[in-house]
Amino acid sequence: MMNKSKVRLIYSMLTSLDGYIEDKEGNFGWAAPQDEQVHTYINELVSSVGTYLYGRGMYETMLYWETAHTIPNQPRFVLEWAHEWQAAEKIVYSSTLSEPRSKRTRLEQEWNPEIVRRLKADATHDIALAGPALAAQALRAGLVDELQQIIFPVIVGGGKRFLPDGLRVNMDLMEQRSIGNGVVVLRYTIRS
């Protein structure tokens, strides 16, 4: 269990080299970590997370992990990630979903930075958020402590951007690491 004073709100996404989380057609299969080394490192990277914050679209993408363990012949590293995801709390921000489709999940109708500040203050494990729309709100509210960009060796030429336009944030590099198959991880602490 983490000391409360060290709890971080982390924005982490898999991206293309040119900074997109999906291409113009909404495809993101190029970023699926098929390689054991890549997947294992990502599992380690998020091992401190106890709560995930999602918008509806990202939540629906991540629902795969609710039942991934039931698919025959899954590699150990895939099962480890499925277990981590299933064990974490999930908060989904959506005005269109009527009920969650996974365990340990609650719905919120709208994003409220003050509620997220309180959640962060009361947390005993790190909080991760995924999805650029939600991240843009958290970044603009000054809530994000760490940014993790997992860059895959592909240029997609457009689509949904990892970072929003018009945002200016100063950061310090914490880690840069090549983790196999041309994948590079950049981790930054956001300056207060």
C-alpha positions as CSV (number, residue, x, y, z in Angstrom):
1,M,0.0,0.0,0.0
2,M,1.3,3.4,-0.9
3,N,1.7,6.4,1.3
4,K,-1.1,8.9,0.5
5,S,1.4,11.7,-0.1
6,K,2.9,9.8,-3.0
7,V,-0.3,9.0,-4.8
8,R,-0.1,10.1,-8.5
9,L,-2.7,10.8,-11.2
10,I,-1.1,9.3,-14.3
11,Y,-2.1,9.9,-17.9
12,S,-0.8,6.9,-19.8
13,M,-1.6,5.8,-23.4
14,L,-0.2,3.8,-26.3
15,T,0.6,6.1,-29.2
16,S,2.0,6.2,-32.7
17,L,5.3,8.0,-33.3
18,D,3.3,11.0,-34.6
19,G,1.3,11.3,-31.4
20,Y,-2.1,9.6,-32.1
21,I,-3.9,7.0,-30.0
22,E,-5.9,5.9,-33.0
23,D,-5.9,6.6,-36.7
24,K,-8.4,8.5,-38.8
25,E,-10.6,5.4,-39.1
26,G,-10.6,4.8,-35.4
27,N,-8.1,1.9,-35.7
28,F,-5.5,1.3,-33.0
29,G,-4.5,-2.4,-33.5
30,W,-1.0,-1.2,-34.4
31,A,-0.6,-0.4,-30.7
32,A,-1.7,-3.8,-29.3
33,P,1.3,-5.0,-27.2
34,Q,1.7,-8.5,-28.7
35,D,5.3,-8.8,-27.6
36,E,5.8,-10.4,-24.2
37,Q,8.6,-7.9,-23.2
38,V,6.4,-4.9,-24.1
39,H,3.3,-6.3,-22.4
40,T,5.2,-7.3,-19.3
41,Y,6.7,-3.8,-19.0
42,I,3.3,-2.2,-19.3
43,N,2.0,-4.5,-16.6
44,E,4.8,-3.4,-14.3
45,L,4.3,0.3,-15.2
46,V,0.7,0.2,-14.1
47,S,1.1,-2.2,-11.1
48,S,0.8,0.8,-8.6
49,V,-2.6,1.7,-10.0
50,G,-5.7,1.1,-7.9
51,T,-8.3,3.1,-9.8
52,Y,-8.8,3.9,-13.5
53,L,-10.7,6.9,-14.9
54,Y,-12.3,6.5,-18.3
55,G,-14.6,8.2,-20.6
56,R,-17.3,6.0,-22.3
57,G,-15.3,5.2,-25.4
58,M,-12.1,4.2,-23.6
59,Y,-14.1,2.1,-21.1
60,E,-15.8,0.2,-23.9
61,T,-12.5,-0.5,-25.5
62,M,-11.1,-1.7,-22.1
63,L,-14.1,-4.0,-21.4
64,Y,-12.2,-6.7,-23.3
65,W,-10.2,-7.3,-20.1
66,E,-13.2,-8.1,-18.0
67,T,-13.4,-11.5,-19.8
68,A,-10.0,-11.9,-21.4
69,H,-9.1,-14.6,-18.8
70,T,-11.9,-16.8,-20.3
71,I,-10.2,-17.0,-23.7
72,P,-8.3,-20.3,-24.1
73,N,-4.5,-20.3,-24.3
74,Q,-3.9,-16.8,-23.2
75,P,-0.2,-16.1,-22.4
76,R,0.6,-15.6,-18.7
77,F,1.5,-11.9,-19.2
78,V,-2.0,-11.3,-20.8
79,L,-3.7,-13.1,-17.9
80,E,-1.6,-11.0,-15.4
81,W,-2.8,-7.7,-17.0
82,A,-6.4,-9.0,-17.1
83,H,-6.2,-9.8,-13.4
84,E,-4.8,-6.3,-12.6
85,W,-7.5,-4.6,-14.6
86,Q,-10.3,-6.6,-13.0
87,A,-9.0,-6.0,-9.5
88,A,-8.8,-2.2,-9.9
89,E,-11.7,0.2,-9.3
90,K,-13.0,1.9,-12.4
91,I,-14.8,5.2,-12.7
92,V,-16.5,5.9,-16.0
93,Y,-17.6,9.4,-17.0
94,S,-20.6,9.1,-19.3
95,S,-24.0,10.6,-19.7
96,T,-25.1,7.8,-22.1
97,L,-24.3,4.6,-20.2
98,S,-27.1,3.4,-17.9
99,E,-25.0,0.8,-16.0
100,P,-21.5,-0.5,-15.8
101,R,-20.6,-3.7,-17.7
102,S,-17.7,-4.7,-15.5
103,K,-17.2,-5.4,-11.8
104,R,-15.7,-2.7,-9.4
105,T,-17.0,0.0,-11.7
106,R,-19.2,3.1,-11.0
107,L,-20.6,5.6,-13.4
108,E,-20.4,9.4,-13.1
109,Q,-22.5,11.6,-15.3
110,E,-19.9,14.4,-15.6
111,W,-16.3,15.2,-14.9
112,N,-15.8,17.3,-11.8
113,P,-12.2,18.3,-11.1
114,E,-12.9,19.0,-7.4
115,I,-14.3,15.5,-6.9
116,V,-11.2,14.1,-8.6
117,R,-9.0,16.2,-6.3
118,R,-10.7,14.7,-3.3
119,L,-10.5,11.2,-4.8
120,K,-6.7,11.7,-5.3
121,A,-6.3,13.1,-1.7
122,D,-8.1,10.0,-0.3
123,A,-6.5,7.4,-2.5
124,T,-3.9,4.9,-1.2
125,H,-2.9,3.7,-4.7
126,D,-2.1,5.6,-7.9
127,I,-4.9,6.7,-10.2
128,A,-4.6,6.3,-13.9
129,L,-6.6,8.0,-16.6
130,A,-6.9,7.0,-20.2
131,G,-8.4,8.7,-23.2
132,P,-7.4,12.1,-24.6
133,A,-10.7,14.0,-23.9
134,L,-10.6,13.1,-20.2
135,A,-6.9,13.7,-20.0
136,A,-7.3,17.2,-21.6
137,Q,-9.7,18.1,-18.8
138,A,-7.4,16.7,-16.1
139,L,-4.3,18.4,-17.6
140,R,-6.1,21.8,-17.8
141,A,-7.2,21.4,-14.2
142,G,-3.7,20.7,-13.1
143,L,-4.5,17.3,-11.7
144,V,-2.1,15.1,-13.7
145,D,1.2,14.3,-11.9
146,E,2.8,12.0,-14.5
147,L,2.5,11.5,-18.2
148,Q,3.4,8.2,-19.8
149,Q,3.6,7.9,-23.5
150,I,4.2,4.4,-24.9
151,I,5.3,5.0,-28.5
152,F,4.9,2.3,-31.2
153,P,7.0,2.4,-34.3
154,V,4.3,3.5,-36.7
155,I,3.2,6.8,-38.2
156,V,-0.6,7.0,-38.8
157,G,-0.8,10.5,-40.3
158,G,-3.9,11.7,-38.3
159,G,-6.7,10.6,-36.0
160,K,-7.2,11.1,-32.3
161,R,-4.3,13.0,-30.7
162,F,-2.6,11.9,-27.5
163,L,-2.3,15.6,-26.3
164,P,-4.8,18.4,-26.8
165,D,-4.0,21.5,-28.9
166,G,-3.4,24.7,-27.0
167,L,-2.0,23.1,-23.8
168,R,1.3,24.3,-22.3
169,V,2.8,22.2,-19.5
170,N,6.4,22.1,-18.2
171,M,7.7,18.6,-17.4
172,D,10.8,16.8,-16.3
173,L,11.8,13.5,-17.9
174,M,11.7,10.6,-15.4
175,E,12.5,7.8,-17.7
176,Q,13.1,6.9,-21.3
177,R,13.3,3.3,-22.2
178,S,13.3,1.1,-25.3
179,I,11.3,-2.0,-24.4
180,G,11.4,-4.1,-27.5
181,N,10.1,-4.2,-31.1
182,G,10.9,-0.5,-31.5
183,V,8.6,0.5,-28.7
184,V,9.8,3.4,-26.6
185,V,8.4,4.6,-23.2
186,L,8.7,8.2,-22.1
187,R,7.7,9.1,-18.6
188,Y,7.5,12.7,-17.4
189,T,6.7,14.4,-14.1
190,I,4.6,17.5,-14.5
191,R,6.0,20.5,-12.7
192,S,3.7,22.2,-10.2
